[in-house]
Amino acid sequence: MTDPHGRSADAAVDGPHAPVDRPLQVETHGLDVIRDDERRGTPRTLFWPWFGANVSILGLSYGAFALGFGISFWQALVAGVIGIVFSFLLCGCVAVAGKRGSAPTMVLSRAAHGVRGNRLPSTISWMLTVGWETVLVSLAAMATATVFDRLAWGGDTGTKVVALILVGTLTVVVGVMGFDLIMRLQAVITVVTGLLTLVYVGLVADHVHWSTVGAIPAGSTQEFIGALVFMMTGFGLGWVNAAADYSRYLPRSSSGRAVAGWTTFGASLAPLLLLVFGLLLAGSSEGLSTAVAADPIGALTTILPTWFLVPFAVVAVLGLVGGAVLDIYSSGLALLSAGLRIPRPLAALLDGILMIAGSIYIVFFADDFLGPFMGFLTTLGVPIAAWCGIMLADLALRRRDYDEADLFRPEGRYGDVPARPLLLIVAATALGWGLVTNSSAGWLGWQGYLLEPFGLGGRSGDWAFANLGVLAALALGFLGTLVLARGGVRAQEAQAPTRESV
């Protein structure tokens, strides 16, 4: 049961330091605030949740995705390193808001967008997390079918249906149960996935051919930028809207630099290592690279010995489920932050229904995986980048911690529906969508409407697939807030702290 502010009526808050020996039960907490006496730990503890959240065999497939832009191995490596590290650095910077506040990321976002004005970015965040959980469950179902096919155990439509039901049900049940079960499951998934991924790398290392990889011709500057932005949207910009959810449990005295650093390091390490080997595999075999576009996880089984197929299926499915349950949990919180007054378990269940419907489309009706996936990442990457720019600039302007009570009061210092940040996120999104295209997703053909007016060659020109819109939205949101919001932030911080208990 929640109060009018969307918080738990029974004020206890489950954090990463909660006891692990208590019986499992459905979590009823909503948008809870962490009290100072419940904050503990050090910034270095942030390494583990961020590392565990980003260890997935899917990271290998990004090698094929990057080379698909028509660039060389070295260009793809540089684009991947910059895209991964920079995008997770954005997460690290947003994570600083967590230790300065005591609420989920999309509640802290109210300081920049207003209490009810923040419903717009919360809705976008909800769409992004639902989309990601849909992608991950779809991949798990397709990977299972591919493994069954290689083992001659099936692999047809019936196998995909069963796999989708099992994976979808597991994801929904864990998401509805909530924090305790998620954290226990994640601990197991992290260890198993990490170890079996190392075994996979050892088994397929002889498929790397350095001469073939080195012979891949270099691409253009525009293609390089397109790959870089795709890596940003596929990694850090997919997590930035939840980046403060771990750091909110740290003491306020924690170093902001350490919070940002450990978040960035923990989140980047596994994707960087997996990307390098994924590039080597995809660059060594054009057939494998093409197959990854259709079935990113299942295609990786084609170079495995038969005896390791079942362990591979376990590691692939567990890794994907681990990400999906985190997304379904966060999407439920985003729904609450967007203003929907329902219990968190019901919000997670609703998201689960939408997730399964989307997975059915991807698994059974989409012509390929990569087209819809790129369209999804780029389209939602634009408004999330705009939100991120606004959030980071607002955080940089603040010299004091958030007034937690006013984060839940429309009449408080942060306002109700302020025009400036809402107009800015709309303008940045409109600019961004005008500078991105995706030919593989016909329903996105309306995008790219500014490429011709800006002299960039139109939707078929050299800049059509550089995805400049994501960078433009991030920059406009950040610079616009620095210029326009400085006085407003100073006025907010000049007010006396609210005495109302949260």
N, C-alpha and C positions, 0 to 999 in steps of 0.2 A: 504494500500500500504506500502511496506517495503523497506528499503534502502539496500545497498549491505551487511550490517552487519546483516541483518535479523531483524532490529528494525523498529518501527513505524515511518513513515515519519512525522506524526503530533505529535511530541514528548511527548504529555501528557500521563501520566501513570495512569492506574486505580489501586488503592490500596484498602485495607480494610477500609481506612478512606475516600474513595471517597464519594461524596454526594449521598444520597439515594433517593432524590426527583426528580432527572433528569429523563427524559423519557427513557424507555428501547430502546436500539438499538443494532444492531449487533456489537460486539467488533471487531475492525480491528487490534488491537495491536498484535505484535509478540513478539520478544525477547527484550522487552524494558528494559532500565536501569533506576533505581530509583534515581533521583537527591537528593542531601543532603537536599534541602529545602522542599522536599516532604516526608522525613522520619519523623515519629512521633510515639508516643505510648511508652509503657513500656513492658518489657519481660512478665509480668503477663498477658498481653492481648493475649499472645499465647495460653493460656489455652483453650479459647473458640473455635477457629477453630479446634484445635487438638481433643478436647473432642467431638465436633459435628461430626467430620469426622469418629469417631470410635464408635459412639453409633449406634448399629445395633443389631437386634434380632438374627443375624447370630452368634454373640458372644456366645449365649447359645449352639449352635450346636458344638462349639469347645470342650465342655465337652465330647460329644460322640466321637469326633475325637481323643481326647487324650486317653480316655479309650480303644479305638480300638487298641492301641499299646500293650495291654495285661498287663497293669500296674494297681496298686491299686488307690483308690481315693486320698490318701495322696501323692503318687508318682506323680499322674497327677496334683495335686494342686501345688506341688513344681515345677514341670517342667513348668507348665503354668505361674506361677509367675515369675520365672527366665527368661523364654523365652520371655514373654511379656515385662517386665521391661527392660531387657538387650537390646532387639532389638529396643525398643523405645528410650533407652539411646543413641544408635547409631544414631537415627534420631536427638536427641537433640544435639549431637556433630556436626553433619553435619549442623544443623540449625545455628550454630555459624558462618559458612561461609557466611550465608545470611547477617548478620549484618556487617560483615567485607567486603562484596562486595555489589553489588546492582543489581544483575541479577538472573534469575532462576537457580536452582541447576545445571542443565545440561549445563549451560553456564559457571558457576563457575568451573565446572569440567574440563574445558579446561586448567586451570592452571596446572593441574596434567597430562593431557593426550595430550596436544597440541590442537591447534585450529581445525585442520581438523582430527587429530588423535582421538579426542573426539567423532567423528561420530560413532565409534564402540560402546562405552558404551551408547551413546544416542540412538542408534538403539535397544540395549538390553533393555533400559528403556522404549522405545516405545512398544516393545513386551510385557513387563510386564504389563504396564498400559492397553493396549488393552486386554490382557488376563484377567485382573481383571474386567474390565467393562463387558466383555463377561460373566464371572462367575456370576456377580451380576444380570445382566439382565436375565440370564437363571434361577437363583433362584427365581426371582420375578415372572416369568411366571409359574414355577412349583408350587410355593406357591399359586398363584391365582387359578390354576386348582384344587389343593387339597381342597381349601376352597369351591369352587363351587361344587365339588363332595360331600362334607359333607352336604352341604345345598340342595342337589338334584337339583341344577340348571344347571348341566352339569358336566364338569370336564374331558371330553374326548379330543380327538385331536383338535377338532374345538375350544374348550375353550383355549387350549394352544396356538393355532395360533393367536387368537384374543388378548390374553394377551401379547404375544410376540410382536405383532404389536404395541399395545398401549404403552407398557413399552419402547420398542425400539425407537418408534417415539418420546416419551417424552424425553428420554435421549439424542437423537441426536439433537432435537430442542434446548434444554437447552444448550447443549455443543456448538452448533454452535453460539447461541446468545452470550455466553461468560460470563465474570466475573460478571457483574451487576446482571443478572438474576440468576446465580448460587448462589451468596451470599444471595439474597432475598429468594430464595427457601430454602437454607440451614437453614436460621433462623427459618423458619416455621417447617421444617423437624425435627430440633433438639428438639424443644419444644414438638411437637406432639409425636415423637418417644420416647422421654424420659418418658413422662407421661404414655403413653399407655403400655410401657414395664413394668413399676412399677405395673400397673393394672394386666398385665399378670402374673407377679411373684406372686402377691397376690392370684390370682384365682387358680393357679396350685400348690401352696405350699403344699397342703395336699397329693400330689403325691410323696413327698420325704419320703423315708423310711430309717432311719439311720442304722438300723440293716443290711439291704441289702447292703447299700453302704459300711459299715464297713467290710462286709464279702468278698469283692472283693480281691482275692489274689494278692500279690505283684508280679511284673515282674522283669526281669533281669536288670542289669545295661545298657546293650545295648538297651533294649526296652525303658528305661527311657530317655536315650540320644536321641533316635529317636523321642520321643514325644516332648522333649525340642526343638530340632532343627525344628520340624514341627511347633511349636508355634512361633518360631522366624520368619520363612519364611511366616507364615500366618498373622503376625501382622507387626512388625517394618520393616522387610526387604521388605515388600510390599509397604512401604511409604518412605524409606530412599532416594530414587532417586528424591524425591520432597521435601525433608525436609527443604531446605532453602527458599522455595517459600513464606512462611509467614514472616519469620524473616528478609527478605531483606527490609521490610518497616520500621524497627526500626532504631533509630539513631545509628551511629557508636560507640557512647559512652556507649551504653547499656552493661551491665555486661554479659560476655560470659557464666559464670556459671548460671546466672539467665535465659538466653536464653535456655540453655540445660536443666535446671531443670524444667521450666514451660512447655517446649515442652514434656518432658518425662512424667511429672505428668498428663498433660491434655490428652495425648494420651493413657496412661496406665489405668487411673481410671475406665472408663466404661468397657473395656474388662476384667479387673480383676474381677469386680463385677459380670458381666454376666457369666464369666467362672465358678466361684464358684457355682452359682445356676445351670448352665448347667451340671456340674459334678454331682451334687446331683440328678438332674432329670434322667440323663442317667444311673447313677449308681444304681438308684432305679428300673429301668425297662430295662431288656435286649432287649425286643421288641422295645421299643422306641429308644434305642441306635442303633439297627440295622436299623430301619426305617430312622433315620437321615442320615445314609450313602447314602441312595438313594435319599432322598428329605429333605435336611437339615432344610428348613424353614417349608415346608408343614407338616412334621412329628410332629412338635410342636403343630399343631392344634388338633391332635387326643385326647389330654387330656383337651381340652377347652370346656366349655359349649357353646351350639349352639348360644346363643345370642351375644357372644363376637367374633364370627368368622369374621364378617365383619369389626369391629374395628381392629382385629388382622391383617386381610389382608391389611388394610390401613397402619398400622404401619410397617408391614413387607416390603411392596412394597415401601413405601416412604423412609424407611431407606436404602434399597438397591439401589433405584434410586439416593438418595443423594450421595452415594459413587460412583455410576457409572458416574454421570455427572462430578464429580471432576476428575475421571480417564480419561474421554474422553477429557476434557479440557487439562489435563497434557500431554496426549498422543499426542495431536496436537502440543503442545510446543516442545515435544521431537522430533517430525518429523522435525520441523524447525531447532532445534539444530543439528539434524543429517545431515542437508545440503539441505533439500528439499525446493525449492524456490516457495512456493505457499502461498496464504493468509491463516491465521490461521483458519477462518471459513471453508474453503475448506478442510484443514487438518483434522478438527474435523469431517466433513461429511464423508471423506474417512475412517476414523477410525470407524465411525458408521456403515458403510456398512460391514466392516470386523467383527465388533462386532455382528451384526445380523446373519451373516453367521455362526460364531462360536457358537452362541446361538442355532441356529437351530440344529447343530450337537449334542450339549449337551442335549437339551430337547427331541429330537426325535430319535436319533440314538445311543447315548452312553448307555451302559448296566447299568452303575451306575454313580453317581456323584463323589463319593469319590476317585475312582481310577484315573480318569483324573485330578481331582483337585490336588491330592497329587503329581502326575507326573508333572503337570504344576508348582506348587510351588517349588518343589525340583530342577527341571531342570533349571528354570530361577533364583532360589535362589542362585545357585552356582556362576554364573558370576556377579550377583548383589552384592553378598557378597565379591567377589574379588574386584569389583569396589569400594565398600564401604571401604574396608581396605586401598586401595590406596588413596582414597579421604581423609580419616581421618588422615593417616600418613602425607600426603602432607600438610594438614591444621595444624597439630601439629608442623611441621618444620618451618612454616612461622611466622615471627615476624612483618610483615607489612601487611597492607590491600592490596587487589588485585589492580593491575593496570587495570582499567576497559577498557580503550581503547585497550590495548594489548590482551584482551580476544576476540577481534574481528579481530585481525590482524595476519595472519599466519607468517608474518615476524617479529613479536614482540618477547618479552622476553620469552613467553611461548612456542614458536616454532610452527611448522606446524604439522609434523607427527613424533614425537620423538619415537625412537625404544624401549627404556627401559620400559616405562609404558605399551605399547602395548604388548610387549613380556611377561611382568609380568602378565597382566590380562589373556592372552591366556594360560600361564603356570599354573596359579592358577585355571583357569576354567578346564583345562585338568586334573589336579590333583583332583579337586573336583568331576567331573563327574566320575572319576575312583573309587570313594569311596562312591557312592550313588546307590541305586537300587529302582525299583518300579515294583513289580510283577503284579499290577493291571492294568498297562498300557503297553501292549505288544510292542508298538512302541519305548519304552525306554529300551528294553532288552539289548541293547549294552552297557549300563552304568554298572558300577561296575567292570571294567576291571582291577583294581588295587587291589581288595580285596584279590585275590589269591596270587599274587606276594608279597604283604605286609604281608602275613601270617595271614590274618583276616578271613579265612574260606571260601573265595569265595562268589559267589552270593547266596548260600544257607546256609552260616554259621551264627554264632551268631551276627556278626557285619553287616550283609547284610542290615538291615533296620535301622541302627543307624544314617544314613545320615551324617556321619563324613565329607563328602566332603564339606558341607557348612561351617563348622568350619575351615576346612583346607584351603579353598579358602580365607576366611576372614583373617586368620592368615598370610598366605603367602603374600597376597597383602599388608597387613599392615607392616609386618617385612621387606619384600623386599624393600618397599619404604623408610622406615626409614634408611636402610643400604645404598641403592644405590642412593637415590635422594638428600641427604643432601647437597652435594657440588653444585648441580645444582640449588637448591632453593636459596642458599646463593648467587650464581652468579646472579640470576634473581633479587634478592632484592638489590643487589649492584648497579644496573642500575638506572639512574635518571628517575623520573616519566614521563610518556608520556604526552605531553601537548595537544594532540588532544582531542577535545571535543567529548563526547559520548552522 
